[in-house]
Amino acid sequence: MGEINGDFDNYVTSYPLYMQEFGHYLDSRVWGPLFSFAVGIPSAISAGSSDYLSTAPYSTHHYYWTEKRANRKAADYFGKYHNVDWFNDTFVYRNNNHTYEEVYPAYMY
């Protein structure tokens, strides 16, 4: 990831982290001024205290409610407006192909 070259929509939908962060943005529109306290701070605490899992390609933070909520919002939004299939589209993560749902769980687990 780095400088965006070419079509912005294609670039964003190629990197699920951007979509996931957009999910946080969508959530901030729901929570308004309370977002930082209700979602942002708990998410930061979770990220700082997370552990990597030996059976999955990510950390316990990916299961935290704030992250799963952002992932659901991203999956719904990008599925509706950009034809992203959160369960079947794949991307390379740690040298292997994974679905978005495997690395950014929204509905499972």
Secondary structure by P-SEA (a helix, b strand, c coil): cccccccaaaaaaacaaaaaaaaaaaaaaaaccccccccaaaaaaaaaabbbbcccccccccccaaaaaaaaaaaaaaaaccccccccbbbbccccccccccccccccc
